[in-house]
Amino acid sequence: MASIFTRIINGEIPSYKVAEDENFLAFLDINPLEKGHTLVVPKKEIDYIFDLDDETLQGMIVFAKRVAKKIQAKIACKRVAVVVFGLEVPHAHIHLIPMENEYDVDFRKVKPKFTPEEFEETARMIRE
């Protein structure tokens, strides 16, 4: 069965897309730690990031860098954290999280809530 990320890539599940090319997709996390929290995934479904072939992993990091630069330009933050975390979705992914301090990247903290309109506006800001 396809992962939820593969279903997003295939357009079966809606998402708030931030960036896309022939190999990768970046979209807002719907359960974000901070405004602009973005997931970067390869379009090729591989469970674990370090099982990706070297070319795909390299391309994913370069793609994530481009997206992180856009996030930092549009979302007020000191840096964009890069986190490989989570076991719940069997599809390699990178979290890009705008941060002011380390607490902003604590997955145990209470997460902010955003409306669909706020998600769409954030995605649009980052895309531009």
The first five atom37 places (N, CA, C, CB, O) and aatype in JSON, in Angstrom:
{
  "aatype": [12, 0, 15, 9, 13, 16, 1, 9, 9, 2, 7, 6, 9, 14, 15, 18, 11, 19, 0, 6, 3, 6, 2, 13, 10, 0, 13, 10, 3, 9, 2, 14, 10, 6, 11, 7, 8, 16, 10, 19, 19, 14, 11, 11, 6, 9, 3, 18, 9, 13, 3, 10, 3, 3, 6, 16, 10, 5, 7, 12, 9, 19, 13, 0, 11, 1, 19, 0, 11, 11, 9, 5, 0, 11, 9, 0, 4, 11, 1, 19, 0, 19, 19, 19, 13, 7, 10, 6, 19, 14, 8, 0, 8, 9, 8, 10, 9, 14, 12, 6, 2, 6, 18, 3, 19, 3, 13, 1, 11, 19, 11, 14, 11, 13, 16, 14, 6, 6, 13, 6, 6, 16, 0, 1, 12, 9, 1, 6],
  "atom_mask": [
    [1, 1, 1, 1, 1],
    [1, 1, 1, 1, 1],
    [1, 1, 1, 1, 1],
    [1, 1, 1, 1, 1],
    [1, 1, 1, 1, 1],
    [1, 1, 1, 1, 1],
    [1, 1, 1, 1, 1],
    [1, 1, 1, 1, 1],
    [1, 1, 1, 1, 1],
    [1, 1, 1, 1, 1],
    [1, 1, 1, 0, 1],
    [1, 1, 1, 1, 1],
    [1, 1, 1, 1, 1],
    [1, 1, 1, 1, 1],
    [1, 1, 1, 1, 1],
    [1, 1, 1, 1, 1],
    [1, 1, 1, 1, 1],
    [1, 1, 1, 1, 1],
    [1, 1, 1, 1, 1],
    [1, 1, 1, 1, 1],
    [1, 1, 1, 1, 1],
    [1, 1, 1, 1, 1],
    [1, 1, 1, 1, 1],
    [1, 1, 1, 1, 1],
    [1, 1, 1, 1, 1],
    [1, 1, 1, 1, 1],
    [1, 1, 1, 1, 1],
    [1, 1, 1, 1, 1],
    [1, 1, 1, 1, 1],
    [1, 1, 1, 1, 1],
    [1, 1, 1, 1, 1],
    [1, 1, 1, 1, 1],
    [1, 1, 1, 1, 1],
    [1, 1, 1, 1, 1],
    [1, 1, 1, 1, 1],
    [1, 1, 1, 0, 1],
    [1, 1, 1, 1, 1],
    [1, 1, 1, 1, 1],
    [1, 1, 1, 1, 1],
    [1, 1, 1, 1, 1],
    [1, 1, 1, 1, 1],
    [1, 1, 1, 1, 1],
    [1, 1, 1, 1, 1],
    [1, 1, 1, 1, 1],
    [1, 1, 1, 1, 1],
    [1, 1, 1, 1, 1],
    [1, 1, 1, 1, 1],
    [1, 1, 1, 1, 1],
    [1, 1, 1, 1, 1],
    [1, 1, 1, 1, 1],
    [1, 1, 1, 1, 1],
    [1, 1, 1, 1, 1],
    [1, 1, 1, 1, 1],
    [1, 1, 1, 1, 1],
    [1, 1, 1, 1, 1],
    [1, 1, 1, 1, 1],
    [1, 1, 1, 1, 1],
    [1, 1, 1, 1, 1],
    [1, 1, 1, 0, 1],
    [1, 1, 1, 1, 1],
    [1, 1, 1, 1, 1],
    [1, 1, 1, 1, 1],
    [1, 1, 1, 1, 1],
    [1, 1, 1, 1, 1],
    [1, 1, 1, 1, 1],
    [1, 1, 1, 1, 1],
    [1, 1, 1, 1, 1],
    [1, 1, 1, 1, 1],
    [1, 1, 1, 1, 1],
    [1, 1, 1, 1, 1],
    [1, 1, 1, 1, 1],
    [1, 1, 1, 1, 1],
    [1, 1, 1, 1, 1],
    [1, 1, 1, 1, 1],
    [1, 1, 1, 1, 1],
    [1, 1, 1, 1, 1],
    [1, 1, 1, 1, 1],
    [1, 1, 1, 1, 1],
    [1, 1, 1, 1, 1],
    [1, 1, 1, 1, 1],
    [1, 1, 1, 1, 1],
    [1, 1, 1, 1, 1],
    [1, 1, 1, 1, 1],
    [1, 1, 1, 1, 1],
    [1, 1, 1, 1, 1],
    [1, 1, 1, 0, 1],
    [1, 1, 1, 1, 1],
    [1, 1, 1, 1, 1],
    [1, 1, 1, 1, 1],
    [1, 1, 1, 1, 1],
    [1, 1, 1, 1, 1],
    [1, 1, 1, 1, 1],
    [1, 1, 1, 1, 1],
    [1, 1, 1, 1, 1],
    [1, 1, 1, 1, 1],
    [1, 1, 1, 1, 1],
    [1, 1, 1, 1, 1],
    [1, 1, 1, 1, 1],
    [1, 1, 1, 1, 1],
    [1, 1, 1, 1, 1],
    [1, 1, 1, 1, 1],
    [1, 1, 1, 1, 1],
    [1, 1, 1, 1, 1],
    [1, 1, 1, 1, 1],
    [1, 1, 1, 1, 1],
    [1, 1, 1, 1, 1],
    [1, 1, 1, 1, 1],
    [1, 1, 1, 1, 1],
    [1, 1, 1, 1, 1],
    [1, 1, 1, 1, 1],
    [1, 1, 1, 1, 1],
    [1, 1, 1, 1, 1],
    [1, 1, 1, 1, 1],
    [1, 1, 1, 1, 1],
    [1, 1, 1, 1, 1],
    [1, 1, 1, 1, 1],
    [1, 1, 1, 1, 1],
    [1, 1, 1, 1, 1],
    [1, 1, 1, 1, 1],
    [1, 1, 1, 1, 1],
    [1, 1, 1, 1, 1],
    [1, 1, 1, 1, 1],
    [1, 1, 1, 1, 1],
    [1, 1, 1, 1, 1],
    [1, 1, 1, 1, 1],
    [1, 1, 1, 1, 1],
    [1, 1, 1, 1, 1],
    [1, 1, 1, 1, 1]
  ],
  "atom_positions": [
    [[0.84, -1.18, 0.0], [0.0, 0.0, 0.0], [0.89, 1.24, 0.0], [-0.96, 0.0, 1.22], [1.91, 1.29, 0.69]],
    [[0.5, 2.23, -0.76], [1.28, 3.47, -0.87], [1.24, 4.25, 0.44], [0.74, 4.34, -2.03], [0.22, 4.28, 1.13]],
    [[2.36, 4.88, 0.78], [2.41, 5.71, 1.98], [1.55, 6.95, 1.78], [3.87, 6.1, 2.31], [1.2, 7.29, 0.65]],
    [[1.22, 7.63, 2.87], [0.45, 8.87, 2.76], [1.21, 9.89, 1.92], [0.16, 9.45, 4.17], [0.59, 10.69, 1.21]],
    [[2.56, 9.88, 1.99], [3.33, 10.83, 1.18], [3.24, 10.49, -0.29], [4.8, 10.85, 1.63], [3.16, 11.4, -1.12]],
    [[3.26, 9.22, -0.64], [3.09, 8.82, -2.04], [1.7, 9.24, -2.53], [3.29, 7.3, -2.2], [1.55, 9.67, -3.67]],
    [[0.71, 9.11, -1.68], [-0.64, 9.52, -2.05], [-0.71, 11.04, -2.25], [-1.65, 9.07, -0.97], [-1.45, 11.52, -3.12]],
    [[0.04, 11.8, -1.45], [0.12, 13.26, -1.66], [0.82, 13.55, -2.97], [0.87, 13.95, -0.48], [0.34, 14.38, -3.75]],
    [[1.94, 12.89, -3.24], [2.69, 13.07, -4.49], [1.8, 12.79, -5.69], [3.94, 12.14, -4.51], [1.84, 13.5, -6.69]],
    [[0.98, 11.73, -5.59], [0.1, 11.34, -6.69], [-1.16, 12.19, -6.8], [-0.29, 9.9, -6.54], [-1.96, 11.99, -7.72]],
    [[-1.34, 13.14, -5.89], [-2.51, 14.01, -5.92], [-3.77, 13.39, -5.37], [0.0, 0.0, 0.0], [-4.85, 13.94, -5.54]],
    [[-3.65, 12.24, -4.7], [-4.82, 11.57, -4.13], [-5.26, 12.22, -2.83], [-4.51, 10.09, -3.89], [-6.42, 12.11, -2.44]],
    [[-4.34, 12.9, -2.16], [-4.6, 13.61, -0.92], [-4.13, 15.04, -1.13], [-3.89, 12.93, 0.32], [-3.01, 15.25, -1.61]],
    [[-4.95, 16.02, -0.77], [-4.51, 17.41, -0.96], [-3.37, 17.78, -0.02], [-5.69, 18.37, -0.75], [-3.21, 17.18, 1.04]],
    [[-2.59, 18.77, -0.43], [-1.48, 19.26, 0.4], [-1.26, 20.73, 0.09], [-0.18, 18.43, 0.15], [-1.8, 21.28, -0.86]],
    [[-0.46, 21.34, 0.92], [-0.06, 22.73, 0.72], [1.35, 22.72, 0.17], [-0.15, 23.55, 2.07], [2.33, 22.81, 0.91]],
    [[1.45, 22.62, -1.16], [2.74, 22.5, -1.83], [3.54, 23.78, -1.73], [2.55, 22.12, -3.29], [3.02, 24.88, -1.87]],
    [[4.84, 23.6, -1.48], [5.78, 24.71, -1.38], [6.72, 24.71, -2.59], [6.59, 24.62, -0.06], [7.02, 25.77, -3.14]],
    [[7.18, 23.53, -3.0], [8.11, 23.4, -4.13], [8.01, 21.99, -4.68], [9.58, 23.74, -3.71], [7.65, 21.05, -3.97]],
    [[8.35, 21.86, -5.97], [8.3, 20.54, -6.6], [9.2, 20.54, -7.82], [6.85, 20.16, -6.99], [9.3, 21.54, -8.53]],
    [[9.86, 19.41, -8.04], [10.54, 19.17, -9.3], [10.28, 17.72, -9.69], [12.08, 19.47, -9.19], [9.41, 17.08, -9.1]],
    [[11.0, 17.21, -10.66], [10.7, 15.86, -11.15], [11.01, 14.76, -10.13], [11.48, 15.6, -12.4], [10.49, 13.65, -10.25]],
    [[11.84, 15.05, -9.12], [12.25, 14.02, -8.17], [11.78, 14.23, -6.73], [13.71, 13.92, -8.17], [11.76, 13.29, -5.94]],
    [[11.4, 15.48, -6.38], [11.11, 15.8, -4.98], [9.89, 16.7, -4.86], [12.32, 16.46, -4.33], [9.51, 17.41, -5.79]],
    [[9.29, 16.64, -3.67], [8.15, 17.49, -3.35], [8.35, 18.05, -1.95], [6.81, 16.71, -3.46], [8.8, 17.34, -1.05]],
    [[8.02, 19.32, -1.77], [8.03, 19.95, -0.45], [6.63, 20.5, -0.19], [9.11, 21.09, -0.36], [6.05, 21.17, -1.04]],
    [[6.09, 20.21, 0.99], [4.75, 20.65, 1.35], [4.7, 20.91, 2.85], [3.67, 19.61, 0.93], [5.49, 20.36, 3.61]],
    [[3.77, 21.76, 3.25], [3.66, 22.09, 4.66], [3.21, 20.88, 5.48], [2.68, 23.25, 4.85], [2.34, 20.12, 5.05]],
    [[3.81, 20.72, 6.64], [3.38, 19.71, 7.6], [2.04, 20.16, 8.17], [4.46, 19.49, 8.76], [1.92, 21.3, 8.62]],
    [[1.03, 19.29, 8.16], [-0.29, 19.7, 8.66], [-0.38, 19.63, 10.18], [-1.37, 18.83, 8.04], [-1.4, 20.0, 10.76]],
    [[0.67, 19.17, 10.82], [0.76, 19.16, 12.28], [2.08, 19.83, 12.66], [0.66, 17.69, 12.86], [2.95, 19.2, 13.27]],
    [[2.23, 21.12, 12.31], [3.54, 21.77, 12.4], [3.98, 22.13, 13.81], [3.52, 22.99, 11.57], [3.17, 22.34, 14.71]],
    [[5.3, 22.18, 13.96], [5.87, 22.71, 15.2], [5.88, 24.23, 15.18], [7.3, 22.18, 15.4], [5.74, 24.87, 16.22]],
    [[6.05, 24.81, 14.0], [6.1, 26.26, 13.82], [5.48, 26.6, 12.46], [7.56, 26.79, 13.91], [5.38, 25.74, 11.59]],
    [[5.07, 27.84, 12.3], [4.57, 28.31, 11.01], [5.67, 28.1, 9.96], [4.13, 29.81, 11.07], [6.81, 28.51, 10.18]],
    [[5.32, 27.48, 8.85], [6.28, 27.24, 7.77], [6.97, 25.88, 7.85], [0.0, 0.0, 0.0], [7.78, 25.56, 6.98]],
    [[6.66, 25.07, 8.87], [7.24, 23.73, 9.0], [6.89, 22.93, 7.75], [6.71, 22.99, 10.3], [5.72, 22.71, 7.43]],
    [[7.92, 22.52, 7.04], [7.78, 21.91, 5.73], [8.41, 20.52, 5.71], [8.42, 22.8, 4.65], [9.43, 20.28, 6.36]],
    [[7.81, 19.63, 4.96], [8.36, 18.29, 4.74], [8.89, 18.21, 3.31], [7.28, 17.19, 4.99], [8.26, 18.69, 2.37]],
    [[10.05, 17.6, 3.17], [10.66, 17.36, 1.86], [10.72, 15.86, 1.68], [12.09, 18.01, 1.74], [11.25, 15.15, 2.53]],
    [[10.17, 15.37, 0.57], [10.13, 13.93, 0.31], [10.61, 13.64, -1.11], [8.71, 13.37, 0.53], [10.39, 14.44, -2.03]],
    [[11.26, 12.49, -1.28], [11.54, 12.06, -2.65], [10.27, 11.48, -3.25], [12.71, 11.02, -2.69], [9.45, 10.91, -2.53]],
    [[10.1, 11.62, -4.55], [8.93, 11.04, -5.19], [9.04, 9.52, -5.26], [8.75, 11.62, -6.6], [8.03, 8.82, -5.4]],
    [[10.25, 9.02, -5.17], [10.48, 7.58, -5.1], [10.21, 7.14, -3.66], [11.95, 7.21, -5.56], [10.81, 7.67, -2.73]],
    [[9.31, 6.18, -3.47], [8.96, 5.74, -2.12], [10.0, 4.78, -1.58], [7.57, 5.08, -2.12], [10.08, 3.63, -1.99]],
    [[10.8, 5.27, -0.66], [11.79, 4.49, 0.07], [11.55, 4.79, 1.55], [13.29, 4.84, -0.37], [11.4, 5.96, 1.92]],
    [[11.5, 3.78, 2.38], [11.14, 3.94, 3.79], [12.12, 4.81, 4.58], [11.04, 2.6, 4.43], [11.69, 5.71, 5.3]],
    [[13.4, 4.55, 4.46], [14.4, 5.14, 5.35], [15.38, 6.0, 4.55], [15.16, 4.04, 6.13], [15.89, 5.57, 3.51]],
    [[15.62, 7.19, 5.03], [16.44, 8.15, 4.28], [17.81, 7.59, 3.9], [16.62, 9.42, 5.09], [18.31, 7.88, 2.81]],
    [[18.41, 6.8, 4.77], [19.74, 6.27, 4.47], [19.7, 5.0, 3.62], [20.48, 5.99, 5.74], [20.74, 4.39, 3.37]],
    [[18.51, 4.62, 3.17], [18.39, 3.57, 2.16], [18.27, 4.17, 0.75], [17.17, 2.68, 2.46], [18.26, 3.44, -0.24]],
    [[18.17, 5.5, 0.67], [18.15, 6.15, -0.63], [19.51, 5.96, -1.31], [17.81, 7.65, -0.5], [20.54, 5.95, -0.64]],
    [[19.51, 5.83, -2.62], [20.79, 5.78, -3.32], [21.46, 7.14, -3.18], [20.59, 5.39, -4.83], [20.8, 8.14, -2.92]],
    [[22.78, 7.16, -3.35], [23.55, 8.39, -3.11], [23.07, 9.56, -3.96], [25.01, 8.13, -3.37], [23.0, 10.69, -3.46]],
    [[22.76, 9.32, -5.2], [22.33, 10.4, -6.09], [21.02, 11.02, -5.61], [22.16, 9.87, -7.53], [20.87, 12.24, -5.61]],
    [[20.07, 10.18, -5.19], [18.79, 10.69, -4.69], [18.98, 11.44, -3.39], [17.79, 9.55, -4.5], [18.39, 12.51, -3.2]],
    [[19.78, 10.91, -2.49], [20.04, 11.58, -1.21], [20.7, 12.94, -1.43], [20.93, 10.71, -0.3], [20.31, 13.93, -0.8]],
    [[21.68, 12.99, -2.3], [22.35, 14.26, -2.61], [21.35, 15.26, -3.19], [23.52, 14.04, -3.59], [21.32, 16.42, -2.79]],
    [[20.56, 14.8, -4.13], [19.56, 15.67, -4.74], [18.54, 16.17, -3.74], [0.0, 0.0, 0.0], [18.1, 17.32, -3.81]],
    [[18.15, 15.31, -2.82], [17.18, 15.69, -1.8], [17.73, 16.78, -0.88], [16.79, 14.47, -0.97], [17.01, 17.71, -0.53]],
    [[18.98, 16.67, -0.51], [19.61, 17.68, 0.36], [19.7, 19.02, -0.39], [21.02, 17.21, 0.82], [19.42, 20.07, 0.19]],
    [[20.09, 19.0, -1.65], [20.2, 20.24, -2.43], [18.81, 20.87, -2.6], [20.85, 19.96, -3.82], [18.65, 22.08, -2.47]],
    [[17.8, 20.04, -2.89], [16.42, 20.52, -3.02], [15.97, 21.13, -1.69], [15.46, 19.37, -3.45], [15.39, 22.22, -1.67]],
    [[16.23, 20.43, -0.57], [15.85, 20.92, 0.75], [16.54, 22.25, 1.06], [16.21, 19.89, 1.83], [15.94, 23.13, 1.68]],
    [[17.78, 22.41, 0.63], [18.51, 23.67, 0.85], [17.79, 24.82, 0.15], [19.96, 23.56, 0.34], [17.62, 25.89, 0.73]],
    [[17.37, 24.6, -1.1], [16.66, 25.65, -1.84], [15.36, 26.03, -1.14], [16.36, 25.17, -3.28], [15.01, 27.21, -1.04]],
    [[14.64, 25.02, -0.65], [13.38, 25.27, 0.06], [13.65, 25.99, 1.38], [12.62, 23.94, 0.31], [12.93, 26.93, 1.72]],
    [[14.68, 25.57, 2.11], [15.02, 26.22, 3.38], [15.35, 27.69, 3.19], [16.2, 25.5, 4.05], [14.97, 28.53, 4.01]],
    [[16.05, 28.02, 2.12], [16.38, 29.41, 1.82], [15.1, 30.23, 1.59], [17.3, 29.5, 0.58], [15.0, 31.37, 2.03]],
    [[14.14, 29.64, 0.89], [12.86, 30.32, 0.67], [12.11, 30.51, 1.99], [11.99, 29.52, -0.33], [11.56, 31.58, 2.25]],
    [[12.1, 29.47, 2.81], [11.43, 29.57, 4.12], [12.05, 30.7, 4.93], [11.52, 28.23, 4.9], [11.34, 31.54, 5.47]],
    [[13.37, 30.72, 5.01], [14.05, 31.73, 5.82], [13.81, 33.14, 5.28], [15.55, 31.44, 5.86], [13.78, 34.09, 6.06]],
    [[13.65, 33.27, 3.99], [13.4, 34.58, 3.4], [11.98, 35.08, 3.69], [13.63, 34.53, 1.89], [11.74, 36.29, 3.68]],
    [[11.04, 34.17, 3.93], [9.63, 34.56, 4.07], [9.06, 34.42, 5.48], [8.82, 33.74, 3.14], [8.08, 35.08, 5.81]],
    [[9.66, 33.59, 6.3], [9.18, 33.35, 7.67], [10.22, 33.89, 8.63], [8.91, 31.81, 7.93], [11.4, 33.56, 8.53]],
    [[9.8, 34.72, 9.56], [10.74, 35.29, 10.53], [11.34, 34.17, 11.39], [10.03, 36.36, 11.43], [10.62, 33.5, 12.14]],
    [[12.65, 33.99, 11.28], [13.34, 32.97, 12.06], [14.85, 33.22, 12.0], [13.0, 31.54, 11.55], [15.35, 33.87, 11.09]],
    [[15.56, 32.7, 13.0], [17.02, 32.81, 12.98], [17.63, 31.81, 12.01], [17.59, 32.58, 14.39], [18.57, 32.12, 11.28]],
    [[17.08, 30.61, 12.0], [17.56, 29.53, 11.13], [16.4, 28.63, 10.76], [18.68, 28.72, 11.82], [15.3, 28.74, 11.3]],
    [[16.68, 27.73, 9.83], [15.75, 26.66, 9.5], [16.42, 25.36, 9.91], [15.35, 26.67, 7.96], [17.45, 24.98, 9.36]],
    [[15.82, 24.69, 10.89], [16.35, 23.41, 11.36], [16.08, 22.33, 10.32], [15.74, 23.03, 12.72], [15.06, 22.35, 9.64]],
    [[17.0, 21.39, 10.23], [16.85, 20.23, 9.36], [16.8, 19.01, 10.28], [18.03, 20.11, 8.29], [17.76, 18.73, 11.0]],
    [[15.68, 18.3, 10.24], [15.48, 17.19, 11.16], [15.01, 15.97, 10.38], [14.46, 17.56, 12.26], [14.09, 16.05, 9.56]],
    [[15.65, 14.83, 10.64], [15.17, 13.55, 10.13], [14.63, 12.83, 11.35], [16.32, 12.71, 9.38], [15.39, 12.4, 12.22]],
    [[13.3, 12.7, 11.4], [12.66, 12.22, 12.62], [11.35, 11.55, 12.26], [12.42, 13.38, 13.61], [10.68, 11.97, 11.32]],
    [[11.0, 10.54, 12.98], [9.68, 9.93, 12.83], [9.71, 8.55, 12.24], [0.0, 0.0, 0.0], [10.51, 8.24, 11.35]],
    [[8.83, 7.72, 12.75], [8.69, 6.34, 12.3], [7.3, 6.06, 11.73], [8.99, 5.39, 13.44], [7.05, 5.0, 11.17]],
    [[6.39, 7.03, 11.9], [5.0, 6.77, 11.57], [4.71, 6.69, 10.07], [4.15, 7.83, 12.18], [3.74, 6.04, 9.67]],
    [[5.51, 7.34, 9.25], [5.29, 7.29, 7.8], [6.48, 6.58, 7.15], [5.1, 8.74, 7.2], [7.6, 7.07, 7.22]],
    [[6.24, 5.43, 6.52], [7.34, 4.67, 5.91], [7.76, 5.25, 4.56], [6.93, 3.22, 5.74], [7.68, 4.58, 3.53]],
    [[8.2, 6.49, 4.59], [8.63, 7.19, 3.37], [9.68, 8.2, 3.82], [7.41, 7.89, 2.6], [9.39, 9.05, 4.66]],
    [[10.87, 8.12, 3.27], [11.95, 9.03, 3.66], [11.47, 10.48, 3.6], [13.19, 8.83, 2.76], [10.8, 10.88, 2.64]],
    [[11.82, 11.26, 4.62], [11.43, 12.66, 4.62], [12.34, 13.47, 5.54], [9.97, 12.82, 5.05], [12.94, 12.96, 6.48]],
    [[12.42, 14.76, 5.21], [13.19, 15.72, 5.98], [12.23, 16.8, 6.46], [14.38, 16.33, 5.14], [11.42, 17.3, 5.68]],
    [[12.32, 17.16, 7.73], [11.56, 18.28, 8.28], [12.42, 19.53, 8.17], [11.14, 18.02, 9.76], [13.59, 19.52, 8.56]],
    [[11.86, 20.61, 7.65], [12.5, 21.93, 7.65], [11.65, 22.79, 8.57], [12.61, 22.55, 6.19], [10.49, 23.07, 8.27]],
    [[12.24, 23.22, 9.69], [11.46, 23.9, 10.73], [12.07, 25.26, 11.04], [11.4, 23.04, 12.01], [13.2, 25.34, 11.52]],
    [[11.32, 26.35, 10.76], [11.81, 27.67, 11.15], [12.0, 27.71, 12.67], [10.83, 28.79, 10.68], [11.15, 27.24, 13.42]],
    [[13.13, 28.28, 13.1], [13.39, 28.27, 14.54], [14.04, 29.56, 15.01], [14.26, 27.1, 14.91], [14.82, 30.18, 14.3]],
    [[13.7, 29.93, 16.22], [14.35, 31.02, 16.95], [15.25, 30.45, 18.03], [13.3, 31.97, 17.57], [16.27, 31.04, 18.37]],
    [[14.87, 29.26, 18.56], [15.66, 28.59, 19.6], [15.4, 27.09, 19.52], [15.3, 29.15, 21.03], [14.55, 26.64, 18.75]],
    [[16.13, 26.32, 20.31], [16.03, 24.86, 20.25], [14.63, 24.35, 20.6], [17.04, 24.23, 21.17], [14.2, 23.32, 20.08]],
    [[13.92, 25.06, 21.48], [12.59, 24.63, 21.88], [11.64, 24.55, 20.68], [12.02, 25.59, 22.93], [10.71, 23.75, 20.69]],
    [[11.88, 25.36, 19.67], [11.03, 25.36, 18.49], [11.06, 24.02, 17.75], [11.45, 26.47, 17.55], [10.19, 23.75, 16.92]],
    [[12.05, 23.2, 18.04], [12.21, 21.91, 17.35], [11.91, 20.74, 18.3], [13.64, 21.78, 16.77], [12.34, 19.62, 18.05]],
    [[11.2, 21.01, 19.37], [10.82, 19.97, 20.34], [9.49, 19.36, 19.89], [10.7, 20.56, 21.8], [8.45, 20.01, 19.96]],
    [[9.53, 18.13, 19.43], [8.34, 17.46, 18.9], [7.32, 17.14, 19.99], [8.74, 16.2, 18.19], [6.2, 16.73, 19.67]],
    [[7.68, 17.32, 21.26], [6.75, 17.04, 22.36], [5.94, 18.26, 22.76], [7.52, 16.52, 23.56], [4.97, 18.13, 23.52]],
    [[6.3, 19.43, 22.28], [5.62, 20.65, 22.7], [4.22, 20.74, 22.11], [6.43, 21.88, 22.3], [3.87, 20.04, 21.16]],
    [[3.42, 21.63, 22.69], [2.09, 21.9, 22.15], [2.26, 22.58, 20.8], [1.24, 22.79, 23.14], [2.99, 23.57, 20.67]],
    [[1.59, 22.05, 19.83], [1.74, 22.55, 18.45], [0.71, 23.63, 18.15], [1.61, 21.39, 17.43], [-0.43, 23.55, 18.61]],
    [[1.12, 24.63, 17.39], [0.16, 25.67, 17.01], [-0.87, 25.12, 16.02], [0.89, 26.9, 16.39], [-0.61, 24.15, 15.32]],
    [[-2.02, 25.75, 15.98], [-3.09, 25.36, 15.05], [-3.26, 26.46, 14.02], [-4.43, 25.09, 15.8], [-3.23, 27.64, 14.34]],
    [[-3.44, 26.05, 12.77], [-3.64, 27.0, 11.68], [-4.87, 26.6, 10.89], [-2.4, 27.07, 10.75], [-5.2, 25.42, 10.78]],
    [[-5.55, 27.59, 10.35], [-6.71, 27.34, 9.5], [-6.23, 26.93, 8.11], [-7.64, 28.6, 9.42], [-5.07, 27.17, 7.77]],
    [[-7.09, 26.32, 7.31], [-6.71, 26.03, 5.92], [-6.25, 27.28, 5.18], [-7.88, 25.39, 5.18], [-5.31, 27.22, 4.38]],
    [[-6.9, 28.39, 5.44], [-6.52, 29.64, 4.78], [-5.11, 30.09, 5.2], [-7.55, 30.74, 5.11], [-4.34, 30.58, 4.38]],
    [[-4.79, 29.91, 6.47], [-3.45, 30.27, 6.95], [-2.39, 29.35, 6.34], [-3.39, 30.2, 8.5], [-1.31, 29.81, 5.97]],
    [[-2.7, 28.05, 6.23], [-1.77, 27.13, 5.57], [-1.55, 27.56, 4.12], [-2.3, 25.68, 5.63], [-0.41, 27.61, 3.66]],
    [[-2.62, 27.86, 3.41], [-2.5, 28.23, 2.0], [-1.7, 29.52, 1.84], [-3.89, 28.4, 1.37], [-0.88, 29.63, 0.93]],
    [[-1.93, 30.49, 2.7], [-1.18, 31.74, 2.65], [0.3, 31.5, 2.92], [-1.76, 32.75, 3.65], [1.16, 32.08, 2.25]],
    [[0.61, 30.66, 3.9], [2.01, 30.35, 4.21], [2.68, 29.65, 3.03], [2.1, 29.46, 5.48], [3.8, 30.01, 2.66]],
    [[2.01, 28.67, 2.45], [2.57, 27.96, 1.29], [2.81, 28.93, 0.13], [1.63, 26.82, 0.84], [3.84, 28.87, -0.53]],
    [[1.85, 29.82, -0.1], [1.98, 30.8, -1.18], [3.18, 31.72, -0.93], [0.68, 31.64, -1.31], [3.96, 31.99, -1.85]],
    [[3.32, 32.2, 0.31], [4.46, 33.07, 0.65], [5.79, 32.39, 0.35], [4.4, 33.48, 2.13], [6.69, 32.99, -0.24]],
    [[5.9, 31.14, 0.75], [7.17, 30.41, 0.56], [7.41, 30.14, -0.92], [7.16, 29.07, 1.35], [8.55, 30.22, -1.39]],
    [[6.37, 29.82, -1.67], [6.51, 29.53, -3.1], [7.02, 30.72, -3.89], [5.19, 29.08, -3.68], [7.77, 30.55, -4.85]],
    [[6.62, 31.93, -3.49], [6.97, 33.14, -4.27], [8.45, 33.44, -4.22], [6.2, 34.34, -3.75], [8.9, 34.42, -4.82]]
  ]
}
